[in-house]
């Protein structure tokens, strides 16, 4: 009994429809003893009246009823109350009717004569099923409330790219104000070819693969407003056999974030510009004093002015790098592109940094560059990438080490590599070295000056040219930075 009580859903009601009084009484007595609310009916017509008056979760139905067939009663119940579970009561002679009843929607059957334990078993199974349905219903309700009230747009499609779900936020973002789109094809709701292609790619993704497809849409590509910027993520939705059932598309309005980034970039650019000019003026005046043009200096004064000059130069370099980063992020640095041959540019940068390398007795060399296809890029930006990588390599390589520059062509990209025998980078720091102002802090690097912007600039320039940057490194074994830039299409 305890097991059935534990399974019993809250407030469940049972109706027993049977023309045999002993069956009605036996079922009613046993189920009432379990704490259940039980009603009984002697005929099908009496049962129908009770069903019209109140809802029952489970009906125990005798198939051999006087006046109305049990199968007709079952058909009526499933038509009006599809969530009601019907358990048919049948004798051995009517087993075929029980099979027919199951085909018409009966949940289960129990054969006469049956014991209290048999009844508990079939009712317990029904309770498990009801509880599962309730859990699914509650979960569906919770998910529905959540999806309909989140600020992100959410759309789900089936494998045929028909819309199964589209929350109000999604419909608002794409400017849809018409009829309910559920059941319609995605192409009826969305006109943007790029977004349709993303959904097609997700729904066609092979079972062995799983990936999130992302894209940013701006300038009225999807939304009605020209200022709106939408970040879209799309993934395939699969069953336990990894078969694609459809897609889930999430749309996030990042307009405010983009505006904030622009404001921050503009502010940094303005501050850096205002700081750079006076810093350069101060540096020039310090240089005049250092050269003795304003009078002779003691040894101590010369030392102090050297430190001042070094710090001011550091601030001036920081302002210059902030300005460069601001230009890159605003897209200005990639507007002026030209056809570039990397071989002479690499040789020029390698020769320029020989003096710095020589000061630390570092062997800086350029491997023979094979015939590379040209790239379409901003010359000064690419020079800055190579210069920053070489400066870092020399800076973090101990005296007597080696720095090697090379370039190769891989498929449709030219890869520039700068390899050093320096102190290397730990795994914990590898994921962060391209962040702005981030610098590795340990006993080996605390005396190395820098702004922490060099690698951030390298990454920004590479991405602005539709390229990428990656690093291979181990502590004590040096580092190799690879920058890949697309070749010029002919």
Buried (B, 14 or more C-beta within 10 A) or exposed (E): EEEBEEBBBEEBBBBBBBBEEEBBEBBBEBBEEBEBBBBBBBBBEBBBEBBEEEEBBBBBBBBBBEEBBBBEBBBBBBEEBEEBBBBBBBBEEBEEBBEBBBEEBBBBBBBBEBEBEEBBBBBBBBBEBBBEEEEEEEEEEEEEEEBEEEEBBBBBBBBEBBBBBBBBBBBBBBEBEEEEBEEBEBEEBBEBEEBBEBBBBBBEBEEEEEEEBEBEBBEEBBBEEEEBBBBBBBBBBBEEEEEBBBBBBBBBBBBEEBEEEEEEBEEBBEBBBEBBEEBBEBBEEBEEBBEEEEEEBEEEEEEEBEEBBEEBBBBBBBBBBBBBBBBBBBEEBBEEBEEBEBBEBBEEBBEEBBEBBEEBEBBBEBBEBEEBBBBBBBEEBBBBBBBBBBBBBBBBBEEEBBBBBBBBBEEEBBBBBBBBBBBBBEEEBBEEBBEBEBBBEEEBBEEEEBBBBBBBBBBBBBEBBEBBBBBBBEBEEBBBBBBBBBBBEE
